[in-house]
Each structure stands twice: as structure tokens, then as C-alpha cells.
Amino acid sequence: MVDVVSSEAGIPRPDHPLEHSSGAKWFLPAFGVLVLAGIIYVGYALSQDLAVAKTVPWILLGIALLIALGFEFVNGFHDTANAVATVIYTRSLPAEFAVMWSGVFNFLGVLTSSGAVAFGILSLLPVELILQVGSSSGFAMVFALLVAAILWNLGTWFLGLPASSSHTMVGSIIGVGLANQFMAPAGSATSGVEWGQATNVGMSLLVSPLVGFFAAAILLYVMKLLVRNPALYEAPKGNTPPPWWIRALLIFTCTGVSFAHGSNDGQKGMGLIMLILIGVVPTAYALNRTPDINYLDAYKSASAAVEQSLGKYVKPGVTVTDAKAAVQEAVRSKSWSDQTTLALQTYIHDTTAGLQPYATVDKVPTDLVSNARNDIYLIGEALKLIDKKKLLPMQDADLQAVTRYHKAVDNATKFIPLWVKIAVALALGLGTMVGWKRIVVTVGEKIGKSHLTYGQGAAAELVAMVTIGMADRLGLPVSTTHVLSSGVAGTMAANGSGLQWATVRNLLLAWVLTLPCSIALAFGLFVVFRQVF
């Protein structure tokens, strides 16, 4: 376990940055007011949303949301703490103020996030579990992957290891997918893990630490060539803050990492909360009720266009008895046939015909909402086989019609209400406030053998900010922990400071063990929860 105020990096205890923090008198009250305001808003917005629901299983909904927000709370122990380590150890900001500052920009990052990462993570799950999220297997899925991720994150936090919440969540999802396939009756058309998406996510998690290490090392080397100011590459002297321009750079990079972390990592909890809401109260959350009031008309128009485009590729003499079953099989097997083209065209036509009498989503009968959502979501998964995997060669004009309709499908089924974003942001902030010291100490003084310098802190944070920001735009989850920790290690290596190999070994061990351990935990919990629900 990590000693939260140590001197292993040569920092005398009286001069330790965690011993000379300020702002404690106003920090807790200010944060308390923010949390209280957020809770009041979340409660009000949730009550407004649930007004359209026929029945609400309050106990199940409360437990599920508590566990989902608990995951983000524990996520705050690990990842948000990384953003403030450099400004604390370079004395650019007092510890409490740095945590508060980081929390504000995490909050803003969560609020402005696109949702692409959230639904990119969810696409790893078996499609039938997403479609049946309100069933016993769906609840077992959500609870298994959340509890598994929380248990592993708590264990690594207790040991002071900056393990990756992203890595843990991906492993938990894979474990659930494997368990779902393992428990399926013989001969049933059950999918397991979406290995194509898992490969993309796995590559982003694998490559991002390497990018952090080498990019930070190179950036520090370039800084030494271009900015020949010795103060930039020396350890802070006493409790004196750095020169104003260095301090501004460090605060800027801390701000950027905090914002990017909120925008990327915060989305994982959002996606899971949406799964919970869709499963527990589908009448309120199965279809998007928040966009422009005319979006259903736009959906119908795009549907008619793509139906016409698909008709050009339906071959004469082809027949289909069950269009939905044929589309499900294509999505499960990731294959395409002449029957699939006709089945998808028919399925789109039937689904749109069911919505045709209604001008807005609010007018759609509650009994129809859940089925309509599942139909539209399944169509969206089938469209991926065309516009992503190119299994049906189409002319450019027809492919554009498919792309437009795919966007309309995502607009209807892949959405995140504002109150969900605020709830996740508050959970992240609370987790950071409670558990930040363990991970901050590991990053600040357990990776290298010498004190973190201004230049090292700026290089590591700048690389992390850019890497996470780019991943967010591409809809790929990356680990703030891995990127920043490896960036600090890269700057230590480039500076000739030396690495504490015991810590590096432990970090690598946590990185290697996270995937198999979270897979095993989620697999076992899914099997257990299937007997409970």
C-alpha cells in the first residue's frame, strides 16, 4: 500500500507539496454546494422524465443507478487524480484547489461530450443483450460488468496502482459476452463478443501508453533544445511557485487533461446508465424525446430514401419469410446475402409504417415505444454492415442515403440526457475528492527517482491532453491513467532521472492482469446473477 506522504523521491517531509496545501476552509463547503445543486437538478429532471412512464420499479432503478454511479465514483479515484499530480508536485496549484479546478473542467468535459465513446463501448456487448436489456439476462449483464469493474478498481486503488478504468470496463464487457455465449442453449443464434470492435478498442488501449511514453520523451527533448531555461528542468525549490509562464503552461495542460478526461472517461458511465434506464423504464428512455420536435419526420423521410435505394439491389426471385429474423442473423454472423438485402428493405418499411401515424415521439403509444426502439436499433446494427464493413457494394448516391438514415437511427436510439451527464460528473468529482492522494503520490514521486520538474510535468500533461482529446473525437476509449503515467515515465527516461523499477513493474503487472481478471470476474458474476434475476 502506498504511503500518501512519503519522501522516496527525495522530498523532505516539511516541504512536501501535500503538507502545504491551502483552501481547505472553502473547498469542502464550495464542493458541497455544487453537489447539492447537482442532486436537486438530477432529481427534478429524472422525475420529469419518469412522468411519462406507466410504472417505475423504484428499488431496482435506485440500486442500478447507485452501482453505475459507484463505478464513476471509483473511476475518480484513479483517473482524475492523474490530471492534478503534475500541478501539485510542481507547486503550480495548492492540492485542494487543484482538485477543485480539475473537477470543474471534468464537469465541463462531461457536459460537452459527444456520446461517441459511450456507445462505442456498448457496441462491444452482444446485440441481443442490448435489445433485451429489460429482461433477466439484460439485468444480469449490467450488474455483472459494473460490479466486476468496481471490485477490480477498488483493489488496485487500495494498492495505490494507477490501473485503467477503461481497461477494466472493456474486460468486464468481454467477460459478460463470453458468459452469455457459454450459457446459451446449444444451437441457439447467440452472439458473444463483438471482436471487431474489441480489437479496435484493444488497440487504442495498447497503443496509447506507448504514445504517451515516447511522445512525452521526445517533447521534453525538443523543449530542452528550443527553450534553454535551466529553471524549466530543475526541481521546485522549497514551497515557491514556478515562474508565471511555466505555471501558466502547467495549469493549462492540467486543465486540458481534466477536460479531455471528462469528455472521454465520463462517457463510459453514461452509456451504462442509459442501458439501465432503457431496461428499467423503457417507455421514458427507449426513444429520444429531447431533440427537435420534427426529427421523427426527418427519420421517416430518410427511411423512405434508403428503402428506395435498397430496392435497386434486391435481386429478382428472392423471397424472405421472416424479415426481422433474417436481419438478426446477418447482424449476429456479420454476413450478407441476397436475402439480407430484401429482408432489411422489408424490415425498414414495416418499422417506419408502424411510426407513420405519429407526428412526434411523444405521440407514440407507450406500448409501442420499446418495440420500436429495438427495431430501429437492430436496423442501425445492420446498416453498419453496409456503411462500415461494405458487405453490400453500393453506388455513392445510394451509400449516402444509407449514411443519412444511419444518422437518423442513431439520433433516435443513441442519446444521453443532460441530467445523466451531470450525475456522472458529480460522481467523478466526489471520487476524486475522496481518493485522489494515493494515485497522486504514485504518479508524482513513485515513478521516477527524482522530483518531477516543470518541464517533465508540462510534457507529460500536454501529450496526455492531445492524445485523449483525439481519441474522444474518434470515439475510442483510452486510459488517462496509462497515457499520463507512461508520459511521466517517458520524461524521466529522457531526462536521465532514472525510473523506480519496482513501481514500473507493478504498473505493468496491473496493466497485464487487468484484462484477464476483469474478464474472469464479470464471467463469474454474470453466471451468478443469471440465477438471481
N, C-alpha and C positions, 0 to 999 in steps of 0.2 A: 504494500500500500504506500502511496506517495505522501511524504511529509509536506504539508501545504506551505510551510515557510522554512525552507532549507537553505543551505549555503554551499551546495555541492558545486555550483558554478563560480565559486569564489566571491559571492556577495555576502559581506558581513551582515549579520542579523539586524543591527541598528539601522543600516542603510537599505534594507530590503524594501523593494517597491510596494510590497503588500503591508508593510509596517507603517507606511507614511501616507495612507490614503486619506482623503478628505471628502466632505459632503455627506457623511453618514446621517447627519441630523435631518437633512431634507430628502435624502434618497428614498428611504422607506415610505415616508408619507406621500411623496410625489408618485411613486410607483403604485402605492395602494389606491390612490385616487384614480389613476389610469385604469387599474384592474377593475375597480368598482364600476366605473363608467362603462367599460367594455362589457362586463357581465350584465349590466342593466340593458344595454343595447342588444346583446345577443339574445337575452331572454325575451325582449319585446319582439324582435324580428322573428324568432322561432315561433312565438305564439301567433303572430300574424300569418306565417306560412301554414301553420297547422290548422288554421281556421277552416280551410277547405277540406280537411281530412275527415272521413266518416268516423273512424275510430283511431285512437292513438294508444299503443301499448307503452304507457309511460315508463314503467320499470325497465323493460327491455331497451327502450330508446335511451334512457338515462345511463344504464350500465354500459351500453355500447359506445355512447359519446364520451363517457368518462374514460374508458380504456383507450379510445382513439386519441383523445387529448392528452392522456397519460403518456402515450408514445411520443408526442411532440414535446411534452414536458421533459422527458428523459433525453430527447434529442437535444434540448437546450443545454444539458449537462456537457455534452460532447462538443457540438459543432459551433455554437455561438461563442463559446469560451475561446475558441481558436482565434477569433477575429480581434479580441481585445488583448491577447497576450503581448503582442509587439508594442502597443502604445503604453502598456503598463510597465513593461521591463525597460523601455527606453525613457520612462518618466515623462512621456508626452501628455498623458492624462492621468489623474488620480484613479485608483482602481474602481471605486463605486461610480464615479462619473463616467468612466469608460464603459462600464456595463450598461448604464442607463443610456448613454449615447448610442451604443451598439444596438440596444433593444429598440430604440426609436426607429433606426434605419432598417432593422429586421422587419419591424412592423410595416414600414412603407414598402419594403421589398415584397412582403406577402400580399399587400393590398394591390400592387401593380402587376402581380404575376399573371402570366397568360393562361395557365392551366395545362399547357402542353406537357410538362413533366409529370403532372398528376395523372393524366390519362395515358401517358407513355408507360408509366409504372403499372397501371391497371391492365394494360394490354398484355402483360405477361401472364395474367390469370387465364385459366380455361374459360372459353366463351360461355359454355353452358352454366358455369357457376355464376358468372356475372348476370346472365339472363334469369337465373333462379336465385338471386341474392336474397329474396324474401323467404326462401324455403329453408328447411333444416340444414341442408348441405351448405347453403349460402351463409347462414349464420355461423356454422362451424368454421367455414373458410375465414371469415372476417375476424372472429375471436382467436383462431389459431395463429394467424400470421401476426396479429397485433401483440398477443401475449408473448409469443416467441421472440419478437423483436425487442420488447420491453425487458424481458429477462436477460437477454444477451447484453443489451446496452447497459443495464444496471450493473451486471457483473464486471464488465470492462471498465466502467466508470469507477467502481469501488477500488479497482486496482490502479486507477489513475492512467489508464491506457486510452489514448485518443482513437478509439475504434470508430468505424464509419457506420452511421445510422443508415445511409443509403445502401451500403453493402449488406447490412443486416436485413433490411426490408426486402431486398432482392432475393436473398437466401430464403427468407420466410415464404415469399411468394412461390419460389421454386419448390420448396418443401410441400406446400399445400397442393400445388399442381401434381406433383408426383404421387402424393397420398390419394388424391382424387382419382387418378388413373389406376392406382393399385387396388382401390376398393370398389372399382366399377365392376358390375356383373360381367361375366365372360360374354364376349360377342357384342357388347353394347358400344355404340358410337360415342365414346367419351374421349375428349382430348386431354392431354396432360399439360406440359409446359409449352408455351409459345417460344420455341427455341430460337427462331429467327430474331425476335425482339430481345430475348435473353442474351443472345450473342452481342447485339448492338449495345445493350446496357452494360454487359460484362466488359466489353472493350473500352467503353468510356470510363468505367471504374478502374480498369487495369492501366490505361494509358495516362490518365490524369495525374497520378502521383509521379510518374516518370517525367511528365511535362513540368510539374511543379519543381522537381529536383533540378533538372538540367536548365530550365529556363531561368530559375532564380539564380543559379550559379553563374550563368552567362551574363545575366543582367548586372549582378554585382561586379563582375569582372569589367564589363563595359563602363559601369559607373566609376570604377577606380581609374580608368583611362581618361574619361571625359571630365569628371568632377574631382579635381585634385585638392580636396579639402580634408586634411587629416581628421578633423573633428567628426566627420561623417562615418569614419571607420574605427572609431575608438569607443570603448565602453563609457556609459554615462558616469560623470564624476559626482559622487555624493547624491544629493537629492535635487540637484539643479536641473531644471528642464533643458532640453536641447535648444540650439539656436532656432529662431522663429520659423525660418524657411524649412528647416528639417522637420520641425514639429508639425508644420502645416502639411508637409508631404506624408508624414506618418498618420496623421489624423485623417487625411483624405483617403489613404489606402485602407485604413480600418473601416472608414465609412463605406467605401466601395465593397469590401468583403462582406460587411454586415448586410448591406442592401442585396448583394448577389446571393448570399446565403438564404435570406428570407424569401427571395424570389424563386430559388431552386429547391432548397430542402423543405421549406414550408409546404410545398405542393404535395408532398407525399402523404401527409396527414389529411390534406383537403380531399384527395381522391378517395381515401378510405372512408372519410366521414360521408362523402356523397354516396358511396356504396351502402353504408349503413342506413342513410336516410331513404334511399330508393327501396331498400329491402323492408324497412320497418313501416314507413308511411309513403307508399308509392303514389297515392293519389295527390300528394302535395309536391313530390320531388321527381316523379318519373319523367316528366316533360318540363322543359324550361318555361317558366311563367314570367320571367323578368325581361326578355328582350323587347324590341319594338313590337307594338301590338299587331303589326301587319306581317310579321315574319312567317306565319303559317301560310299566308297567300304566296309568299316567295318560295316556301317549301313546295307547295302544290305546283307552282309554275316550273320549278327545277325538276320536279318529279316527272311531269309530262314531257319535258325536253329529253330527259335521259331515257324514258320509256321508248320514245320515238327513235333515239339513237341506237338503243339495243336492238330494236326491231330490224335494223339493217343487217344484223349479224346472226339472226335466227335462221337456221337452215331449213329448207322445205322438208316436210315429212317428220320432223322431230316432235315428239309428244312428251308431256310430263303429267303424271297423275297427282303428285303432291309437291307443289312448288316450294313450300316452306321447308319440307324435309330435304329436298334436293339442294337448296341453298345452305342449309345447316351442314349437310355432308361435305359440300365444297369448302365451307369455312373450316370444318374440322380437319379435313385431309389436305387443305391448301392445294387443291387441284381444280381443273376446269375442263368441262366437256361441252358438247353441243347442247345437251340437256340443261346444263347450268345456265346458259345464256337465256333460253326460253323461261326457265324457272325464275330467274332474277327479274326478268321483264314482267312476268305474271305477278310475282310477289310484290313488286313495287306498285303495280297497277291496283292490286287488291288492297294494299295498305293505304294508299292515297285515297281510294274510293271510300274507305271507312272514315276518313277525316274530312271528306269533301263537304258534308253538310254544315261544318262548323267554321265560323269566321276566325275565331281566336282559340287559343288553348284553354282559356277559362270557360269556353262554351262546351268543350269536350266532356261528355259524361264521365264521372269518376270511375265507373266500372270499366270504361274503355281505355283509360289513361295508361294503366300498367301494361296491358297487351300491346297498345300502340307503341309504347316506348321500346318494348322488347323487339317488336317487328322492325322498327326504324334502326335500332342498334345493330340487329343482325344484318340488315341491308348495308349498313356502314362497314361492317367487317367484311362483307362480300365485295364491296367496292374497292377495298384495299387490294384485293387480288387483281384488280384491273389497273388502277392508277398507281399502285406501288410496285406490285410484282409483275405487272404487264403480262398476265396469263391470257388475256384476250386482246390480241392486236387490234387497235382501232385507229381510224384516221384522227388527225389532230382536232378537228372541229367536234367530233363525237367524244373524244377524250376530254375536251374542255367541258362538255356537258356533264360528263361523269364527275369531274372535279368540282364543278359548281354544285351539283346535287350532294356530293360528299360533304361539302362545307355546310350545306343546309341541314344534313343529317346530324353533323357534329354540333351545330348550333342548337338543335332540338334536344340532344341527349347528353352532351358534354358541357356542363356549366357548373359554376361554383358561386353560390350566393355570397353577398358581402359579409353577412354575419359569420359564415364559416371561416372566411379569411381572418376576420377579427379574432374569433375564438382560437384559431391556430396560432396567430401572432402572440396572443396573451399567454398561451401555454408555453410557447418557446421562450418568452421573456421571463416567466416565472421559473422555468427550469434553469435558465442561465443564472438568475439571481441566487438560487439555492446552491447550485453545484459548480459554479464556474472556477473556483480556486484550484481544484485538483488538476484539471486539464491545463489551466493557465500555467501552473508551475511546471508541468511536464514539457510544454512547448517552450516556455521561457528559459528554463535552466537545466533540463534533463536531457536535451538532445545534443547540444554542443558542450565542449569542455570549458568554454569561456563565456563571458557575459555577452548577451545579444547586443550588437551595435546598431546605431541608427540606420546605416546603410543596409545591413542584413535584414532588419525589420521591414524597411521600405521595399526592398527587392522581393522578399517572400510574399508580402501582402499584395503588392502590385500584380505579381504573377497570378496569385490566387483570385484576385478580383477579376482579372481579364478572363482567366480560364473558366471560372464558374459562370460569369456573365455570358460567355459564348455558348456554354453548354445549355444554359437556360433558353437561349434563343433557338437552339437546335432541338429542344425538347428532350435532352438527355440528362439523366441524373448523375451527378458527380459528388464526390465526398469532399466537403470543405475540410474535414479533418485530414484526409490523406494529402490533399493538394498543399495545404499550408504547412503541415508537419514536414512533408518532403521538401518544401521550399526552404524552410529553416535549415534542414539538414544540408541542402544543396549550398546554401550560403556559408555554412560552417566549413564545408569541404573546400569551397572556392577560396575562403579566407585563410585556409590553413589552420583553423582553430582546433580542428580535431572533433571527433564525434564520441559521445558516450555510447559505446557499442552495446552495453547492457540494455539501455533504453531502446536503441535502434533494433536490437534483436527482439525485444518484447513487442515493439510496434509491428515488426514484420510477422511475428508469431500471431498477433491479434489479427492482422490482415489475412494471413493464411487460414486461420481457424474460423474466422467469422462466417464464411460461406458454408462449409460443411456443418458447423454447429447449429447455425440458424436453420438450415435445411432439416437437420435431424429433429430439432425442437418443434418446428412447425409441422413436420410429418407426424410426429407422435401426438401432438396436441390436436391435430385435425382428426386423427383416428379416435381419440378420446371424446372430443366434442361431438362427433357424429353419433355417439351413443347417448349423449346428453340431450341434444336438441331433437 
